[in-house]
């Protein structure tokens, strides 16, 4: 049996970093998905073996917390492991480090598996191998995944976009990292000069379909915390809570 | 001295592919930049050593031709090498293969180097090592890089977008791959069902700055060939010629 936790390295290419010369949240989210994909593949419950069982992984919630963003031309290390499995969900955690083992942050994620035909949840306890990899030796000491409240009042419309070809994944739905991109783009670039996003937490609710117009609503909860919600008409598509901190 | 050509492998992660389960052009363009970055780094004229000399690479033109798009869960191999160097420009070519060595396509690119302060071109012949790596053994047998004509008439407005945080690079200008993304998003997803882009060629003209509204104009040259141009008011920012082919 392979080690329970997996360790993966990513180079922060200069041409992909933002104007601060640091990795962006959509990039880091993309690396987390790559790490999760490889970890699952290597252990027998990855994309291909899921497809053979007419199943596909669906990301339900994710939280990313960073004390420090990786800088361009450095190596970003992600450790990931499975924390729990029940019928409906499995939780996967992440630890982020620089090349010297210095901690940069942590992540948590919650996944379901749906049947490719019926689109209904499948029983994760039946999934060969998954439960064997539950790891109790590592920790991601950040606040847990939570339900973000729907915005019923006290919000302002922030922006609107149309889901396009580059936004959608193999299911013709907005891909998980594009949600992060559209959410962070709500904020003015000047905010990124004085502050950085300390924590982003996302609830994936329904699927943003190709061609739909998505409104993003925004509420400032207090000085540094915002809730944003994507809506396709009256239907909630996705919510996020984004917490900023002053740059030291 | 290292080998003149470099060879780099990229995994086509399922969650990053489009609705066809194939890599997208922005992804392939991103891999090309990663390959170019690594090739240059390993040979002493990469991002860091350029920065030490107060210089930075600027992509001027790029062409990508694909007979076949890589499918999800496969390995995409890029070979890249330097073809020529003169005072102002260096040309770099690419060959794309699958994991069995089957050719998938080719790419060509033209680069200048500018001074970080004056933003003026620097003499590439002075650049230590670069000319030593000119490779004449490999070929990228596709049409050469050309000047795409400006759209003065016979065009239609296709779309308009605002350059946002996620669009910009370390210089606060639209990053090279985001141009491809905005260009391919002009086409309806239904076109990608029957056809695929056989060749995309881009001329980077001026820089798309954060916060500006960019119009994309479009002209159908003939059945399968389109010219698109990004404009910031009267200023041309970037042009592309995109050639589609029927899927076999």
Boltz contact constraints between the chains, C-beta under 6 A:
constraints:
  - contact:
      token1: [A, 13]
      token2: [B, 34]
      max_distance: 6.0
  - contact:
      token1: [A, 13]
      token2: [B, 37]
      max_distance: 6.0
  - contact:
      token1: [A, 14]
      token2: [B, 47]
      max_distance: 6.0
  - contact:
      token1: [A, 15]
      token2: [B, 33]
      max_distance: 6.0
  - contact:
      token1: [A, 17]
      token2: [B, 170]
      max_distance: 6.0
  - contact:
      token1: [A, 19]
      token2: [B, 168]
      max_distance: 6.0
  - contact:
      token1: [A, 19]
      token2: [B, 170]
      max_distance: 6.0
  - contact:
      token1: [A, 19]
      token2: [B, 172]
      max_distance: 6.0
  - contact:
      token1: [A, 21]
      token2: [B, 170]
      max_distance: 6.0
  - contact:
      token1: [A, 33]
      token2: [B, 15]
      max_distance: 6.0
  - contact:
      token1: [A, 34]
      token2: [B, 13]
      max_distance: 6.0
  - contact:
      token1: [A, 37]
      token2: [B, 13]
      max_distance: 6.0
  - contact:
      token1: [A, 47]
      token2: [B, 14]
      max_distance: 6.0
  - contact:
      token1: [A, 48]
      token2: [B, 73]
      max_distance: 6.0
  - contact:
      token1: [A, 73]
      token2: [B, 48]
      max_distance: 6.0
  - contact:
      token1: [A, 164]
      token2: [B, 185]
      max_distance: 6.0
  - contact:
      token1: [A, 165]
      token2: [B, 185]
      max_distance: 6.0
  - contact:
      token1: [A, 165]
      token2: [B, 189]
      max_distance: 6.0
  - contact:
      token1: [A, 166]
      token2: [B, 181]
      max_distance: 6.0
  - contact:
      token1: [A, 166]
      token2: [B, 185]
      max_distance: 6.0
  - contact:
      token1: [A, 168]
      token2: [B, 19]
      max_distance: 6.0
  - contact:
      token1: [A, 170]
      token2: [B, 17]
      max_distance: 6.0
  - contact:
      token1: [A, 170]
      token2: [B, 19]
      max_distance: 6.0
  - contact:
      token1: [A, 170]
      token2: [B, 21]
      max_distance: 6.0
  - contact:
      token1: [A, 172]
      token2: [B, 19]
      max_distance: 6.0
  - contact:
      token1: [A, 181]
      token2: [B, 166]
      max_distance: 6.0
  - contact:
      token1: [A, 184]
      token2: [B, 165]
      max_distance: 6.0
  - contact:
      token1: [A, 185]
      token2: [B, 164]
      max_distance: 6.0
  - contact:
      token1: [A, 185]
      token2: [B, 165]
      max_distance: 6.0
  - contact:
      token1: [A, 185]
      token2: [B, 166]
      max_distance: 6.0
  - contact:
      token1: [A, 189]
      token2: [B, 165]
      max_distance: 6.0
  - contact:
      token1: [A, 189]
      token2: [B, 210]
      max_distance: 6.0
  - contact:
      token1: [A, 210]
      token2: [B, 189]
      max_distance: 6.0
